């Protein structure tokens, strides 16, 4: 349902784009508030534990998205999905990085992270297209059943994972640090690492939202559009596998390219859809670079919190962007 949930709310639930944007913002707000505490849970009680908990809540959120009624029901469902994302955010990267260290393959983390992101997005394309076929032939109920089933499969996969050993100083770091301690770890340098990818993310999210809520697209057309956007992001992640450094300069170059794409789209409306695709490509390239840079900069005991802080920063900017985009779309749709 990744490519159809906006249509589900706008067309099937008869909600305005402004209400849909506010609903999405509620989930983003939940993530923004809970990212650091859930990152602390992952660092303190285990990254595998956090992934299992997040996958369980995610499954409940998918069911709620389907069965929820009215704005309160959908807001609650979106918040559940956001909480599930919180427990998984940061824990996945920290678990992978610890695993690379345990296997003496730390230098390969960036490549593995980029490849994993590219494969995940490629699989998402197949699922988006399959979801379009399921909804077109069997209806939205069948699509939500399939989505909930896949979320449950993710829970089973999380349960099958193995927690890698912690670094020697991890227990001491966890004992000494409070849940918000990541805010005090070289904040300026961490902000410099987070900002370029975050700005690209909000630009890509807002552009994609506007493209999907124009009110003119059929489910099949929107599915294809979301699939193309996802392929572009996967291609960006695949390109990141070839980058040898993950410093601030590489991400700043990508952000500058994003600004150029936005300026072209603003001056040439016909270039809007290509700009959406280009921004997704740049975002896909920036995220693995940022993940590698953060994991290599932050001490072992707070790696999940640092990655969660980056995700919270992303969500904060995206929340503001989606709210503004929803209001703008609402004004455009008025007669």
C-alpha positions as a Markdown table, in Angstrom:
| # | Residue | x | y | z |
|---|---|---|---|---|
| 1 | Unk | 0.0 | 0.0 | 0.0 |
| 2 | Unk | 3.0 | 2.3 | 0.0 |
| 3 | Unk | 2.0 | 3.8 | -3.4 |
| 4 | Unk | -1.7 | 4.0 | -2.5 |
| 5 | Unk | -2.2 | 5.1 | 1.0 |
| 6 | Unk | -2.5 | 8.8 | 0.1 |
| 7 | Unk | -5.2 | 7.9 | -2.5 |
| 8 | Unk | -6.8 | 5.6 | 0.2 |
| 9 | Unk | -7.2 | 8.6 | 2.5 |
| 10 | Unk | -8.0 | 11.2 | -0.1 |
| 11 | Unk | -10.4 | 9.2 | -2.3 |
| 12 | Unk | -11.7 | 6.4 | -0.2 |
| 13 | Unk | -11.8 | 8.2 | 3.1 |
| 14 | Unk | -12.8 | 11.5 | 1.5 |
| 15 | Unk | -10.3 | 13.6 | 3.4 |
| 16 | Unk | -8.7 | 16.8 | 2.1 |
| 17 | Unk | -5.0 | 16.9 | 1.3 |
| 18 | Unk | -4.7 | 19.3 | 4.3 |
| 19 | Unk | -6.2 | 16.7 | 6.7 |
| 20 | Unk | -4.0 | 14.0 | 5.1 |
| 21 | Unk | -0.9 | 16.1 | 5.6 |
| 22 | Unk | -1.9 | 16.7 | 9.3 |
| 23 | Unk | -2.4 | 13.0 | 9.8 |
| 24 | Unk | 1.1 | 12.3 | 8.4 |
| 25 | Unk | 2.5 | 15.1 | 10.5 |
| 26 | Unk | 1.0 | 13.4 | 13.6 |
| 27 | Unk | 3.1 | 10.3 | 12.9 |
| 28 | Unk | 6.1 | 12.4 | 12.2 |
| 29 | Unk | 5.5 | 14.3 | 15.5 |
| 30 | Unk | 5.4 | 11.0 | 17.4 |
| 31 | Unk | 8.7 | 10.0 | 15.8 |
| 32 | Unk | 10.2 | 13.5 | 16.6 |
| 33 | Unk | 9.3 | 13.2 | 20.2 |
| 34 | Unk | 10.2 | 9.5 | 20.7 |
| 35 | Unk | 13.3 | 9.1 | 18.5 |
| 36 | Unk | 15.9 | 9.8 | 21.3 |
| 37 | Unk | 14.2 | 7.8 | 24.1 |
| 38 | Unk | 13.7 | 4.8 | 21.8 |
| 39 | Unk | 17.3 | 5.1 | 20.7 |
| 40 | Unk | 18.3 | 4.9 | 24.3 |
| 41 | Unk | 16.2 | 1.8 | 24.7 |
| 42 | Unk | 18.0 | 0.2 | 21.8 |
| 43 | Unk | 21.5 | 1.1 | 23.2 |
| 44 | Unk | 20.5 | 0.0 | 26.7 |
| 45 | Unk | 18.5 | -3.2 | 26.1 |
| 46 | Unk | 19.7 | -4.3 | 22.7 |
| 47 | Unk | 19.3 | -3.4 | 19.1 |
| 48 | Unk | 17.6 | -6.7 | 18.3 |
| 49 | Unk | 15.1 | -6.2 | 21.1 |
| 50 | Unk | 14.3 | -2.7 | 19.7 |
| 51 | Unk | 13.8 | -4.1 | 16.2 |
| 52 | Unk | 11.4 | -6.8 | 17.5 |
| 53 | Unk | 9.4 | -4.3 | 19.5 |
| 54 | Unk | 9.2 | -1.9 | 16.6 |
| 55 | Unk | 8.1 | -4.5 | 14.1 |
| 56 | Unk | 5.3 | -5.6 | 16.5 |
| 57 | Unk | 4.0 | -2.1 | 16.8 |
| 58 | Unk | 4.3 | -1.6 | 13.1 |
| 59 | Unk | 2.1 | -4.6 | 12.4 |
| 60 | Unk | -0.5 | -3.2 | 14.8 |
| 61 | Unk | -0.3 | 0.1 | 13.0 |
| 62 | Unk | -0.9 | -1.4 | 9.6 |
| 63 | Unk | -4.1 | -3.1 | 10.8 |
| 64 | Unk | -5.2 | 0.2 | 12.4 |
| 65 | Unk | -4.6 | 2.0 | 9.1 |
| 66 | Unk | -7.0 | -0.4 | 7.4 |
| 67 | Unk | -9.6 | -0.7 | 10.1 |
| 68 | Unk | -9.5 | 2.8 | 11.7 |
| 69 | Unk | -12.5 | 5.1 | 11.1 |
| 70 | Unk | -12.6 | 8.8 | 11.0 |
| 71 | Unk | -9.8 | 11.3 | 11.5 |
| 72 | Unk | -9.0 | 10.1 | 15.1 |
| 73 | Unk | -8.7 | 6.5 | 14.0 |
| 74 | Unk | -6.3 | 7.3 | 11.2 |
| 75 | Unk | -4.3 | 9.7 | 13.4 |
| 76 | Unk | -4.0 | 6.9 | 16.0 |
| 77 | Unk | -2.9 | 4.4 | 13.3 |
| 78 | Unk | -0.3 | 6.8 | 11.9 |
| 79 | Unk | 1.1 | 7.4 | 15.4 |
| 80 | Unk | 1.4 | 3.6 | 15.9 |
| 81 | Unk | 3.3 | 3.4 | 12.6 |
| 82 | Unk | 5.5 | 6.2 | 13.8 |
| 83 | Unk | 6.2 | 4.5 | 17.1 |
| 84 | Unk | 7.2 | 1.3 | 15.3 |
| 85 | Unk | 9.5 | 3.3 | 13.1 |
| 86 | Unk | 11.1 | 4.9 | 16.2 |
| 87 | Unk | 12.1 | 1.6 | 17.7 |
| 88 | Unk | 13.6 | 0.4 | 14.5 |
| 89 | Unk | 15.3 | 3.7 | 13.5 |
| 90 | Unk | 18.9 | 3.8 | 14.6 |
| 91 | Unk | 18.8 | 0.2 | 16.0 |
| 92 | Unk | 19.2 | -1.3 | 12.5 |
| 93 | Unk | 22.2 | 0.8 | 11.6 |
| 94 | Unk | 23.8 | 0.3 | 15.0 |
| 95 | Unk | 23.3 | -3.5 | 14.8 |
| 96 | Unk | 24.8 | -3.7 | 11.4 |
| 97 | Unk | 27.8 | -1.6 | 12.4 |
| 98 | Unk | 28.4 | -3.7 | 15.5 |
| 99 | Unk | 28.1 | -6.8 | 13.3 |
| 100 | Unk | 30.7 | -5.5 | 10.8 |
| 101 | Unk | 33.1 | -4.8 | 13.7 |
| 102 | Unk | 32.5 | -8.3 | 15.1 |
| 103 | Unk | 33.3 | -9.8 | 11.7 |
| 104 | Unk | 36.4 | -7.5 | 11.2 |
| 105 | Unk | 34.6 | -5.8 | 8.2 |
| 106 | Unk | 34.1 | -2.3 | 9.6 |
| 107 | Unk | 35.5 | -0.7 | 6.4 |
| 108 | Unk | 32.7 | -2.4 | 4.4 |
| 109 | Unk | 29.8 | -0.8 | 6.5 |
| 110 | Unk | 29.1 | 2.0 | 4.1 |
| 111 | Unk | 29.0 | -0.3 | 1.1 |
| 112 | Unk | 26.8 | -2.8 | 2.9 |
| 113 | Unk | 24.5 | -0.1 | 4.2 |
| 114 | Unk | 24.1 | 1.4 | 0.7 |
| 115 | Unk | 23.6 | -2.0 | -0.9 |
| 116 | Unk | 21.0 | -3.0 | 1.7 |
| 117 | Unk | 19.2 | 0.3 | 1.1 |
| 118 | Unk | 19.2 | -0.2 | -2.6 |
| 119 | Unk | 17.9 | -3.8 | -2.3 |
| 120 | Unk | 15.2 | -2.7 | 0.1 |
| 121 | Unk | 14.0 | 0.0 | -2.2 |
| 122 | Unk | 14.1 | -2.3 | -5.2 |
| 123 | Unk | 12.0 | -4.8 | -3.3 |
| 124 | Unk | 9.7 | -2.0 | -2.4 |
| 125 | Unk | 9.2 | -1.2 | -6.1 |
| 126 | Unk | 8.1 | -4.8 | -6.7 |
| 127 | Unk | 5.7 | -4.6 | -3.7 |
| 128 | Unk | 4.3 | -1.3 | -4.9 |
| 129 | Unk | 3.5 | -2.6 | -8.3 |
| 130 | Unk | 2.1 | -5.8 | -6.8 |
| 131 | Unk | 0.0 | -3.7 | -4.4 |
| 132 | Unk | -1.4 | -1.8 | -7.4 |
| 133 | Unk | -2.4 | -5.0 | -9.1 |
| 134 | Unk | -4.0 | -6.4 | -5.9 |
| 135 | Unk | -6.0 | -3.2 | -5.2 |
| 136 | Unk | -7.1 | -2.9 | -8.8 |
| 137 | Unk | -8.4 | -6.5 | -9.0 |
| 138 | Unk | -9.4 | -7.4 | -5.4 |
| 139 | Unk | -9.9 | -4.0 | -3.7 |
| 140 | Unk | -8.3 | -2.0 | -1.0 |
| 141 | Unk | -9.2 | -4.6 | 1.7 |
| 142 | Unk | -7.0 | -7.2 | 0.0 |
| 143 | Unk | -4.2 | -4.7 | -0.2 |
| 144 | Unk | -4.3 | -3.9 | 3.5 |
| 145 | Unk | -4.4 | -7.6 | 4.4 |
| 146 | Unk | -1.2 | -8.1 | 2.3 |
| 147 | Unk | 0.5 | -5.1 | 3.9 |
| 148 | Unk | -0.3 | -6.3 | 7.4 |
| 149 | Unk | 0.9 | -9.8 | 6.6 |
| 150 | Unk | 4.2 | -8.4 | 5.3 |
| 151 | Unk | 4.6 | -6.4 | 8.5 |
| 152 | Unk | 4.2 | -9.6 | 10.5 |
| 153 | Unk | 6.8 | -11.3 | 8.4 |
| 154 | Unk | 9.2 | -8.5 | 9.3 |
| 155 | Unk | 8.5 | -9.2 | 12.9 |
| 156 | Unk | 9.5 | -12.9 | 12.4 |
| 157 | Unk | 12.7 | -11.8 | 10.7 |
| 158 | Unk | 13.6 | -9.5 | 13.6 |
| 159 | Unk | 13.1 | -12.4 | 16.0 |
| 160 | Unk | 15.5 | -14.5 | 14.0 |
| 161 | Unk | 18.3 | -11.9 | 14.2 |
| 162 | Unk | 21.3 | -12.3 | 16.5 |
| 163 | Unk | 22.6 | -9.5 | 18.8 |
| 164 | Unk | 26.3 | -8.8 | 18.0 |
| 165 | Unk | 28.7 | -8.3 | 20.9 |
| 166 | Unk | 29.1 | -4.8 | 22.3 |
| 167 | Unk | 32.4 | -2.9 | 22.2 |
| 168 | Unk | 34.3 | -3.1 | 25.5 |
| 169 | Unk | 33.3 | 0.4 | 26.5 |
| 170 | Unk | 29.6 | 0.1 | 25.6 |
| 171 | Unk | 28.3 | -0.9 | 29.1 |
| 172 | Unk | 30.2 | 2.0 | 30.8 |
| 173 | Unk | 28.8 | 4.4 | 28.2 |
| 174 | Unk | 25.3 | 3.2 | 28.7 |
| 175 | Unk | 25.5 | 3.4 | 32.5 |
| 176 | Unk | 26.8 | 7.0 | 32.3 |
| 177 | Unk | 24.5 | 8.5 | 29.7 |
| 178 | Unk | 20.9 | 9.6 | 29.9 |
| 179 | Unk | 18.5 | 9.1 | 27.0 |
| 180 | Unk | 19.2 | 12.6 | 25.6 |
| 181 | Unk | 23.0 | 12.3 | 26.0 |
| 182 | Unk | 23.5 | 12.1 | 22.2 |
| 183 | Unk | 22.6 | 15.8 | 22.0 |
| 184 | Unk | 25.8 | 16.7 | 23.8 |
| 185 | Unk | 28.2 | 14.6 | 21.6 |
| 186 | Unk | 29.9 | 17.1 | 19.4 |
| 187 | Unk | 26.6 | 18.6 | 18.4 |
| 188 | Unk | 27.9 | 21.0 | 15.8 |
| 189 | Unk | 29.7 | 18.3 | 13.9 |
| 190 | Unk | 26.7 | 16.0 | 14.2 |
| 191 | Unk | 24.5 | 18.8 | 12.8 |
| 192 | Unk | 26.8 | 19.3 | 9.9 |
| 193 | Unk | 26.5 | 15.6 | 9.1 |
| 194 | Unk | 22.7 | 15.5 | 9.4 |
| 195 | Unk | 21.7 | 18.7 | 7.6 |
| 196 | Unk | 22.4 | 17.9 | 3.9 |
| 197 | Unk | 20.6 | 14.6 | 3.8 |
| 198 | Unk | 17.7 | 16.0 | 5.9 |
| 199 | Unk | 17.2 | 18.9 | 3.5 |
| 200 | Unk | 17.2 | 16.6 | 0.6 |
| 201 | Unk | 14.7 | 14.4 | 2.3 |
| 202 | Unk | 12.2 | 17.1 | 3.0 |
| 203 | Unk | 12.5 | 18.4 | -0.5 |
| 204 | Unk | 11.9 | 14.9 | -1.9 |
| 205 | Unk | 9.0 | 14.2 | 0.5 |
| 206 | Unk | 7.2 | 17.4 | -0.2 |
| 207 | Unk | 7.6 | 17.1 | -4.0 |
| 208 | Unk | 6.3 | 13.5 | -3.9 |
| 209 | Unk | 3.4 | 14.5 | -1.7 |
| 210 | Unk | 2.3 | 17.2 | -4.1 |
| 211 | Unk | 2.7 | 14.8 | -7.1 |
| 212 | Unk | 0.5 | 12.2 | -5.4 |
| 213 | Unk | -2.3 | 14.5 | -4.1 |
| 214 | Unk | -3.2 | 16.5 | -7.2 |
| 215 | Unk | -6.5 | 14.6 | -7.4 |
| 216 | Unk | -6.1 | 13.8 | -11.1 |
| 217 | Unk | -4.3 | 10.4 | -10.9 |
| 218 | Unk | -5.9 | 7.0 | -11.0 |
| 219 | Unk | -4.6 | 4.3 | -8.6 |
| 220 | Unk | -2.6 | 2.6 | -11.4 |
| 221 | Unk | -0.9 | 5.9 | -12.5 |
| 222 | Unk | 0.0 | 6.8 | -8.9 |
| 223 | Unk | 1.4 | 3.3 | -8.3 |
| 224 | Unk | 3.7 | 3.7 | -11.3 |
| 225 | Unk | 4.8 | 7.2 | -10.2 |
| 226 | Unk | 5.6 | 6.0 | -6.7 |
| 227 | Unk | 7.5 | 3.0 | -8.2 |
| 228 | Unk | 9.6 | 5.2 | -10.4 |
| 229 | Unk | 10.4 | 7.5 | -7.5 |
| 230 | Unk | 11.4 | 4.5 | -5.4 |
| 231 | Unk | 13.6 | 3.2 | -8.2 |
| 232 | Unk | 15.3 | 6.5 | -8.4 |
| 233 | Unk | 16.0 | 6.4 | -4.6 |
| 234 | Unk | 17.3 | 2.9 | -4.9 |
| 235 | Unk | 19.6 | 4.0 | -7.8 |
| 236 | Unk | 21.0 | 6.7 | -5.6 |
| 237 | Unk | 21.8 | 4.3 | -2.8 |
| 238 | Unk | 23.5 | 2.0 | -5.4 |
| 239 | Unk | 25.6 | 4.9 | -6.6 |
| 240 | Unk | 26.6 | 5.6 | -2.9 |
| 241 | Unk | 28.3 | 2.2 | -2.9 |
| 242 | Unk | 31.0 | 3.6 | -5.1 |
| 243 | Unk | 31.7 | 6.6 | -2.9 |
| 244 | Unk | 34.9 | 6.1 | -0.9 |
| 245 | Unk | 34.4 | 8.9 | 1.6 |
| 246 | Unk | 31.4 | 9.9 | 3.6 |
| 247 | Unk | 32.4 | 13.3 | 5.0 |
| 248 | Unk | 30.4 | 16.5 | 5.1 |
| 249 | Unk | 31.8 | 17.7 | 1.7 |
| 250 | Unk | 30.3 | 14.8 | -0.2 |
| 251 | Unk | 26.9 | 15.4 | 1.3 |
| 252 | Unk | 27.1 | 19.1 | 0.8 |
| 253 | Unk | 27.7 | 18.6 | -2.9 |
| 254 | Unk | 24.5 | 16.4 | -3.1 |
| 255 | Unk | 22.5 | 19.1 | -1.3 |
| 256 | Unk | 23.8 | 21.8 | -3.7 |
| 257 | Unk | 22.6 | 19.6 | -6.6 |
| 258 | Unk | 19.2 | 19.4 | -4.9 |
| 259 | Unk | 18.9 | 23.1 | -4.6 |
| 260 | Unk | 19.7 | 23.4 | -8.4 |
| 261 | Unk | 17.0 | 20.8 | -9.1 |
| 262 | Unk | 14.4 | 22.7 | -7.1 |
| 263 | Unk | 15.2 | 26.0 | -8.9 |
| 264 | Unk | 14.8 | 24.3 | -12.3 |
| 265 | Unk | 11.4 | 22.9 | -11.2 |
| 266 | Unk | 10.3 | 26.3 | -9.9 |
| 267 | Unk | 11.1 | 28.0 | -13.2 |
| 268 | Unk | 9.9 | 25.2 | -15.4 |
| 269 | Unk | 6.6 | 23.5 | -14.2 |
| 270 | Unk | 6.9 | 20.9 | -16.9 |
| 271 | Unk | 10.1 | 19.7 | -15.2 |
| 272 | Unk | 8.3 | 19.0 | -11.9 |
| 273 | Unk | 8.0 | 15.2 | -12.2 |
| 274 | Unk | 11.6 | 14.8 | -13.4 |
| 275 | Unk | 12.6 | 17.0 | -10.4 |
| 276 | Unk | 10.7 | 14.7 | -8.0 |
| 277 | Unk | 12.6 | 11.8 | -9.4 |
| 278 | Unk | 16.0 | 13.6 | -9.3 |
| 279 | Unk | 15.5 | 14.6 | -5.7 |
| 280 | Unk | 14.7 | 11.0 | -4.7 |
| 281 | Unk | 17.9 | 9.9 | -6.4 |
| 282 | Unk | 19.9 | 12.5 | -4.4 |
| 283 | Unk | 18.2 | 11.5 | -1.2 |
| 284 | Unk | 19.0 | 7.9 | -1.8 |
| 285 | Unk | 22.6 | 8.7 | -2.3 |
| 286 | Unk | 22.9 | 10.9 | 0.8 |
| 287 | Unk | 21.4 | 8.6 | 3.4 |
| 288 | Unk | 23.9 | 5.8 | 3.3 |
| 289 | Unk | 26.8 | 8.3 | 3.3 |
| 290 | Unk | 25.4 | 10.0 | 6.4 |
| 291 | Unk | 24.7 | 6.7 | 8.1 |
| 292 | Unk | 28.4 | 5.6 | 7.7 |
| 293 | Unk | 29.7 | 9.0 | 8.8 |
| 294 | Unk | 27.6 | 9.0 | 12.0 |
| 295 | Unk | 28.4 | 5.4 | 13.0 |
| 296 | Unk | 32.1 | 6.0 | 12.6 |
| 297 | Unk | 32.0 | 9.3 | 14.6 |
| 298 | Unk | 29.9 | 8.3 | 17.6 |
| 299 | Unk | 31.0 | 6.0 | 20.5 |
| 300 | Unk | 29.6 | 2.5 | 20.5 |
| 301 | Unk | 27.3 | 3.0 | 23.5 |
| 302 | Unk | 25.2 | 5.7 | 21.9 |
| 303 | Unk | 25.3 | 4.8 | 18.2 |
| 304 | Unk | 21.5 | 4.1 | 18.0 |
| 305 | Unk | 20.8 | 7.4 | 19.8 |
| 306 | Unk | 22.9 | 9.3 | 17.3 |
| 307 | Unk | 21.2 | 7.6 | 14.3 |
| 308 | Unk | 17.8 | 8.3 | 16.0 |
| 309 | Unk | 18.7 | 11.9 | 16.4 |
| 310 | Unk | 19.4 | 12.2 | 12.7 |
| 311 | Unk | 16.0 | 10.6 | 12.0 |
| 312 | Unk | 14.3 | 13.0 | 14.3 |
| 313 | Unk | 15.9 | 15.9 | 12.6 |
| 314 | Unk | 14.7 | 14.5 | 9.3 |
| 315 | Unk | 11.2 | 14.1 | 10.6 |
| 316 | Unk | 11.1 | 17.6 | 12.1 |
| 317 | Unk | 11.9 | 19.2 | 8.8 |
| 318 | Unk | 9.5 | 16.9 | 6.9 |
| 319 | Unk | 6.6 | 17.6 | 9.3 |
| 320 | Unk | 6.9 | 21.3 | 8.6 |
| 321 | Unk | 7.2 | 20.7 | 4.9 |
| 322 | Unk | 4.2 | 18.4 | 4.7 |
| 323 | Unk | 2.0 | 20.8 | 6.7 |
| 324 | Unk | 2.9 | 23.7 | 4.4 |
| 325 | Unk | 2.4 | 21.5 | 1.3 |
| 326 | Unk | -1.0 | 20.2 | 2.5 |
| 327 | Unk | -2.3 | 23.8 | 3.2 |
| 328 | Unk | -1.0 | 24.9 | -0.2 |
| 329 | Unk | -2.7 | 21.9 | -2.0 |
| 330 | Unk | -5.9 | 22.6 | -0.1 |
| 331 | Unk | -6.0 | 26.2 | -1.4 |
| 332 | Unk | -5.3 | 25.1 | -4.9 |
| 333 | Unk | -8.2 | 22.6 | -4.8 |
| 334 | Unk | -10.7 | 25.2 | -3.7 |
| 335 | Unk | -13.1 | 26.5 | -6.6 |
